[in-house]
């Protein structure tokens, strides 16, 4: 490895503690970025400095950057828990006893080497089925990264209905079953979850555009599971979320960015050109997509008619007030949809459906001539049935939208970045609020049985509110 090239990759270096057992006129300091370590020998008479990378064979390739006298070729190192022990330095084939004979480097703070990953856990399943029954939390071993890999420490991962459908085996995107090394055995299994955000802790030597400390999200659903504390993945399977986009934004908001807010963003833009004062009508208005539609529509001057499931009056009033605070113009129960027609004083250009069945038909009748009904979900598992009159006399178009399909189109790469930036900057300014989620704390140091119970409760279909794993 060329040390002189490697040093150019350093940015935002973080200092870690160093404890030396034997020094001779040497007072070194150390900086680390991922698996890359730079040693600065500040009080060596020749003023030499060195840098290099710890490799899997525990050799630390090394070259001096200041001193022409000390042309160090390599350092032999070993790992002891969270410590990197440098035992020998070779300069022009000889070990200089007047330099450093033994140095122990210990990582602290957010800087990590592979040795500091330590324990890891994942919620995995070996066969499809009821998520609360087939998911098993296991201690896993984090794979040593290849040159093209990154190691990610997960920060947060939401639980979406599509994740549960995937575990059941009913979702078009199937789980990725691989050989997963666990504490006591290797299992052929898949890790649950498709959405989330993690922090990169190790970067392979062949990866570009990703650095230690970067926040990343899965590039596409189904590439790897996110319900785990750590994972080793290919560098081209993740996208970096620039720090300036996420300033002031919580990890949970970033973790839930890719599906619900982006579905709303695309539906408001891809099916017609909405004008200020236009309406959109939607069912499931209190869902993650529904709340996103309300806020993103408000930003472009579009009004919303929001249909929610019928419920006791007090609960309805509380939820209605909550949606109104987000920017909803009209909130109505699914049993009162027909009563709002007189309150609408502009064209209803779009309808967004995530429910299906009879409630969708009542909502579709509010759509104006030439409008479009967009279906993006089917929570009732009932078909979308439209009468001939709506198609023939009102020229209503019925379309479908699946966010995963949109992401698969490489032509959307630039627009994807623009969309993510827009939503995150709105969140940072307080103009966008993510769907409320109940945080489920998960630390790799927690007892497996404790985590298992937390996961089982969170993934149950009758769990009530939306849940998300937050990792320590």
KAWOWO-V694539 format. One line per field, one symbol per residue. ss: DSSP state (a for helix, b for strand, c for the rest). psi: psi as a letter, one per 40 degrees, with the letter a starting at -180 (. if undefined). burial: I if it has 9 or more other C-alpha atoms within 8 Angstrom, else O. Layout:
ss = ???
psi = ???
burial = ???
This chain:
ss = ccaaaaaaaccccbbbbbbbbbbccccbbbbbbccbbbbbbcccccccbbbbbbccccbbbcbbcccccccbbbbbbbbbccbbbbbbbbbccbcccccbbbbbbbcccccccaaaaccbbbbbbcccccaaaacbbbbbccccccccbbbbbbbbbbccaaaaaaaacccccccccbbbbbcccbbbbbbcccccbbbbbbbcccccccccccbbbbcccccccccbcbbbbbaaabbbbcccccccccaaaaacaaaaaaaaaaaaaaccccccccbbbbbccccaaaaaaaaaaaacccbbbbbbccccaaaaaaaaaaaaaacccbbbbcccaaaaaaaccccbbbbbbccccaaaaaaacccccccbbbbccccccccccccaaaaaccccbbbbccaaaaaacaaaaaaaaaaaaaaaaaaacccccccccbbbbbcccccaaaaaaaaaaaccccccccbbbbbc
psi = ihdddddeehifihhiihhidhigfhgiiiiihbehhhhhgdfidefiiiiahhideehgiiiiedhedgghdihhiiigbeihhhdhhhhfeihheechdhhhhhhiaehiiddedbiiiihiieiiahdedehhhihihhihiideiihhhidihihidddddddeeeidhiihhihhhideihihiihiieiiiihhehhidehiehiheihiihdiiediiegidiihiideeihhhidddehehidddddeddcddddddddedeeihiiheiiiiiifeeiddddddddddddeehihhhhiiiiidddddddddddddeehdhhiieeedeeedeehfihgdihhhediadddddddeehiheahhhheigdefiihhhiddddddefhihiihhdddddehdeeddddddddddddddddeeehhihhihhhhhieeihdddddddddddehdfebihihhhh.
burial = OOIOOIIOOOOOOOOIIIOOOOIOIIIIIIIIIIIIIIIIIIIIOOIIIIIIIIOOOIIIIIIIIOIOOIIIIIIIIIIOOIIIIIIIIIIOOOOIOOIIIIIIIIIOOOIIIIIIIOIIIIIIIIOIIOIIOIIOIIIIIIOOIOIIIIIIIIIIIIIOOOIIIIIIIOIOOIIIIOOIIIOOOOIIIIIIIIIIIIIIIIIIOOIOOIIIOIIIIIIIIIIIIIIIIIIIIIIOIIIIIOOOIIOOIOIIIIIIIIIIIIIIIOIIIOOOOIOOOIIIIIIIIIOIIIIIIIIIIIOOIIIIIIIIOOOOOOOIOOIIOOIIOIIIIOIIIIOOIIOIOOOOOOIIIIIIIIIIIOIIIIIIOIIIOIIIIIIIOIOOOIOIOOOOOIIOOIIIIOOOOOIOOOIOOOOIIOOIOOIIIOIIIIIIOOOIOIOOOOOIOIOIOOOIOOIIOIIIIIIIOOIOOIIIIIIO
